[in-house]
């Protein structure tokens, strides 16, 4: 499945917004602090954009 042109344009706008946000929020701290903050932000982004594994009602892996 592929994104439509409109979907791709939206994805591009979101990516630019993330880049702009990185620049705005990372201005000022020391280089090491900035790198750590960006690493954490990227991990949060990955957590939010990755589908969780299927689990059963007890929290274990679901049988396949």
Secondary structure, DSSP 8 states (H G I E B T S, - for coil): ----HHHHHHHHHHHHHHHHHHHHHTSSS-HHHHHHHHHHHHHHHHHHHS----B-TTSSB---
